[in-house]
Amino acid sequence: VLTASTDGVGTKLKLAIELDRYDTIGQDLVAMSVNDLVCSGSRPLFFLDYFATGKLSTDRHAVIVRGIAKACEDVGCALLGGETAEMPGMYQGKDFDLAGFAVGLVDRSQIIDGQRIQVGDTIIGIASSGFHSNGYSLVRKIVGDRKLNLAQPLPGIKKPLGDLLLQPTHLYSPLVLEVMSSCDLRGIAHITGGGFWDNIPRILPKNVQAAIDGRSWPRPPIMAFLQEQGGIDNHEMLRVFNCGIGMIFVVPSTQTSTVLQRIKQKGFEAWKIGVIEKRSTNDPAIMVS
């Protein structure tokens, strides 16, 4: 079965433009499409990109394309090509936009769609590398309202704020395909726009509920800092941001330890963050305590 996904980098691009740094957003672009694609168990085959700007800067464009090519190499898919558009009436100054398109392949018998998720299964959360590519309109608003200096480190954190905010999105595809080869992945959710509240319910059968312990993993210090600076409540944090969890696996409880070990062997942090419980008619699809 052929599968496909498309996405962009969003207003994270505005931070890249402000800091004049473009070496990470190519990976963001690939990750946002390929991470969605692999949630069905698909192996990415090829990728295309679309770059639009007012006036093309060849140096900047080359850096971005190098990042896209490297990310495609890392996930084992071909960069077939793309489209570059100059539209001076549409974009002003250094403004530009990116979109990506990925196509993958999965055997019909191996499609992961959440239908086999059942009561008692374990929910495993895999660490994000930061905000990934979601929630940057709110991030930028907090930075602007609080007049935060992107060049200065935060209290207790050595990296400058700008570096933390441009941390590229994790590429989860090789990890998922590796775990799939030896373990029973019954459901996968990529925590992107909509956070926990929108992405996890999509993979759940109607008769089950995801019961998540919000204290079972460490929140990244940068997210805790911006939550405090912006006065954001926990419900909104879990809607806008990934809160330190970039991807969710649902696995049989008997395979919890094995899956956690496989994930850590691939260089990712992961935690058991919840269980699948029975859901009554009026219950929400997800509860976070």
Buried (B, 14 or more C-beta within 10 A) or exposed (E): EEBEBBBBBBBBBBBBBEBEBBBBBBBBBBBBBBBBBBBBBBBBBBBBBBBBBBEBBEEBBEBBBEBBBBBBEBBEBBBEEBEEEEEEEEBEEBEBBBBBBBBBEBEEEEEBBBEBBBEEBBBBBBBBBBBBBBBBEBBBEBBEEEEBEBEEEBEEBEEBBBBBBBBBBBBBBBBBBBBBEEBBBBBBBBBBBBBBBBBBBBBBBEEBBBBBBBEBBEBBBBBBBBBEBBEBEEEBBBBBBBBBBBBBBBBBEEBBEBBBEBBEEBEBBBBBBBBBBEBEEEEEBBBBE
